[in-house]
Amino acid sequence: MTIEINNDSGQAVDEARVLRLATFALDKLHIHPAAELAIQFVDLETMSELHVRWMEEEGPTDVLSFPMDELRIGTEEDQTPAGLLGDIVVCPEYAQGNADKAGHPLINEILLLVTHGCLHLLGLDHATPDEEAEMFGLQREILADFYASEAL
């Protein structure tokens, strides 16, 4: 799996841990080892510009996902084909507010947002209650399993 991480946010991000989480999540979702993913950390101004340009919504947000090859979650028997998953853009400064409200460290929020972004790249959404239950349930499962694997 090729995962490229760039940090242009001006804030320190544990890129090694983000890489471990992204690799863990994509392995768990049975994504082909030759798939490619880009994760970009940006500042508030850049995120605001992207949010307006691509979502036509004013102001910054915490995470945006830009799927490329429309890959979907695989299974143990039927892994996804190789391809470009797409780009995940995270704004650590905005995410800090989410982390403060949730009462956990910023890195935990960043890991949540990267997981959330991966699921969006793979076609999941949370527009309806059923979609939200499926996506957020899978998100919680991936994060719980990842944290458990780190404790080993």
C-alpha positions in Angstrom: 0.0 0.0 0.0 1.4 3.4 -0.9 0.3 6.1 1.5 1.7 9.6 1.1 1.4 12.0 4.0 2.1 15.7 3.7 1.9 18.2 6.5 1.4 21.8 5.5 -0.7 22.7 8.5 2.0 24.4 10.6 1.1 22.0 13.5 3.0 18.9 14.6 1.2 15.7 13.6 2.4 12.2 14.5 2.7 11.1 10.9 4.1 7.7 11.7 1.0 6.9 13.8 -1.3 8.3 11.1 0.5 6.0 8.6 0.1 3.0 10.9 -3.7 3.8 11.3 -4.3 4.3 7.6 -2.4 1.0 6.8 -4.3 -0.8 9.5 -7.7 0.5 8.4 -7.1 -0.3 4.7 -5.9 -3.8 5.5 -8.9 -4.4 7.7 -11.2 -3.2 4.8 -9.4 -5.6 2.4 -8.0 -2.9 0.1 -5.4 -4.2 -2.4 -1.8 -3.7 -1.3 -1.0 -1.8 -4.5 -3.7 0.9 -3.7 -2.6 4.5 -3.3 -3.8 7.0 -0.8 -2.7 10.6 -0.1 -3.3 12.3 3.3 -2.7 16.1 3.5 -2.8 18.2 6.7 -3.6 21.8 6.0 -4.2 25.1 7.8 -7.6 26.8 8.4 -7.2 29.1 5.4 -6.4 26.3 3.0 -9.3 24.2 4.3 -11.7 27.1 4.0 -10.7 27.5 0.4 -11.1 23.8 -0.4 -14.5 23.7 1.5 -15.9 26.5 -0.6 -14.4 25.3 -3.9 -15.5 21.6 -3.6 -18.5 21.7 -1.2 -19.8 25.2 -1.8 -19.8 25.7 2.0 -18.3 28.7 3.7 -15.6 28.4 6.4 -13.3 25.5 7.3 -14.2 22.0 8.2 -12.3 19.1 9.9 -11.9 16.7 7.0 -12.6 16.4 3.3 -12.3 13.3 1.1 -11.7 13.2 -2.7 -12.2 9.7 -4.1 -10.5 8.9 -7.4 -11.2 5.3 -8.7 -14.4 4.8 -6.7 -13.0 1.7 -5.0 -15.3 -0.1 -2.5 -14.6 -2.1 0.6 -13.4 -5.6 -0.2 -13.9 -8.9 1.6 -11.4 -11.5 2.7 -12.3 -13.6 -0.4 -12.6 -10.6 -2.8 -10.1 -7.9 -2.2 -10.6 -4.6 -4.0 -8.6 -4.1 -7.2 -5.5 -2.0 -7.2 -6.1 1.7 -7.8 -6.1 5.2 -6.5 -8.3 5.6 -3.4 -7.9 9.4 -3.5 -7.0 12.2 -1.1 -8.0 12.9 2.5 -7.5 16.5 3.7 -7.4 17.2 7.5 -7.2 20.5 9.3 -5.6 19.9 12.7 -6.4 23.4 13.9 -10.1 22.8 13.3 -9.9 19.3 14.6 -8.5 20.6 17.9 -12.0 22.0 18.7 -13.6 18.6 18.1 -10.9 17.0 20.3 -11.5 19.5 23.1 -15.3 18.9 23.0 -14.8 15.1 23.0 -12.2 15.3 25.8 -9.5 13.4 24.0 -6.0 14.3 22.6 -5.8 15.9 19.1 -4.0 12.8 17.7 -7.1 10.7 18.6 -9.3 13.2 16.7 -6.9 13.1 13.7 -7.0 9.3 13.7 -10.8 9.4 13.8 -10.9 11.8 10.9 -8.4 9.8 8.8 -10.6 6.7 9.4 -13.7 8.7 8.5 -12.0 9.9 5.4 -11.0 6.4 4.3 -14.6 5.3 4.7 -15.8 8.2 2.5 -13.2 7.3 -0.1 -14.7 3.8 -0.2 -18.2 5.0 -0.8 -19.7 5.1 2.7 -21.7 8.1 3.7 -23.8 9.3 6.7 -26.7 11.2 4.9 -29.4 8.9 6.3 -29.7 7.3 9.7 -29.0 3.8 8.3 -25.9 5.0 6.5 -24.7 6.9 9.6 -25.2 3.8 11.8 -23.2 1.6 9.3 -20.4 4.1 8.7 -19.9 5.2 12.3 -20.2 1.6 13.6 -17.4 0.6 11.2 -15.4 3.6 12.1 -15.6 2.8 15.9 -14.7 -0.8 15.2 -11.6 0.1 13.1 -10.4 2.6 15.8 -11.1 0.2 18.7 -9.2 -2.6 16.9 -6.3 -0.2 16.0 -6.0 1.0 19.6 -6.1 -2.6 20.8 -3.3 -3.6 18.4 -1.1 -0.7 19.7 -1.5 -2.0 23.2 0.0 -5.4 22.3 
